[in-house]
Structure formats: C-alpha cells, structure tokens
Amino acid sequence: MTHPARLTRSAAYWTLVLASVLAIAGGLALSLPRIGTMEEMLLNGTATGVEVYVGQAWITLAAGLVGAGAVGLILALALAAAKALVAPRAAEAQAPAASAEDEPIDDEPADDEPAAHVHTAPAVSEPAEIR
C-alpha cells in the first residue's frame, strides 16, 4: 500500500513559503528606511534629488518584492487548502475492499426478482460436410 505524500514534508512547499517570507521581509527592509529618510528630508526642506528620486526607485523595487512574496504566500495557502480537500478522498480510495468470502451467497432468487432464464444453443457433435 502506498502512502500519499504529505504537504508538510514537501521541500518545494517549504521553499515556496520560505522564499515568500524572505521576499516580504526584504521588501520591507528596503522600503521602510528610505521612506523615513525621504519623509524627514522633505519635511525639513533639505531633500535632494538623490533622496527623492533614487528613494522612489528603491521603494518601487521593494513594493515588487512585497507583492511577489504576498502572491507566494497566497499560493502556499491555496496548495494547503487543495491538499486538505483531496486528502479525504485518497484515504477512502485506500480502504480495504470487502473480499468475496465476506459476502453471503444467495443461490435462490427472491420472490420479487424474476428468475434469470438462460438460453443455450444446441450442441453440435460433428460439423456437417459441405458438398
């Protein structure tokens, strides 16, 4: 009997979850300091093009990383939900089938069931000669 693979033991699943979490963390680590710096410099009136325009590019890159990580986590949750829906059916399919010895044999048809009529062809003893 084969056992179905568990999702929690799948290296690909955990790689997806870990990569998604790292992408979100990396995106937040890139964007939050630059947003703080940009806000501080703009409020002080001392912002240069480097803080404003380069900061925007880094924040855009970080937003892409956070978005990709969020999509990865949603995919991992969808995989887990799909596996949970499929798992009970696989368990039912692996249930042992009842053997023929366990079933009672009923040679007599019930009163409400019509008796089966078997029609047999007449037996031919020897083939006829063709002239």
C-alpha positions, 0 to 999 in steps of 0.5 A, a space after each residue: 500500500 502506498 502512502 500519499 505524500 504529505 504537504 508538510 514534508 514537501 521541500 518545494 512547499 517549504 521553499 515556496 513559503 520560505 522564499 515568500 517570507 524572505 521576499 516580504 521581509 526584504 521588501 520591507 527592509 528596503 522600503 521602510 528606511 528610505 521612506 523615513 529618510 525621504 519623509 524627514 528630508 522633505 519635511 525639513 526642506 533639505 531633500 535632494 534629488 538623490 533622496 527623492 528620486 533614487 528613494 522612489 526607485 528603491 521603494 518601487 523595487 521593494 513594493 515588487 518584492 512585497 507583492 511577489 512574496 504576498 502572491 507566494 504566500 497566497 499560493 502556499 495557502 491555496 496548495 494547503 487548502 487543495 491538499 486538505 480537500 483531496 486528502 479525504 478522498 485518497 484515504 477512502 480510495 485506500 480502504 480495504 475492499 470487502 473480499 468475496 468470502 465476506 459476502 453471503 451467497 444467495 443461490 435462490 432468487 427472491 420472490 420479487 426478482 424474476 428468475 434469470 432464464 438462460 438460453 443455450 444453443 444446441 450442441 453440435 457433435 460433428 460439423 456437417 460436410 459441405 458438398 
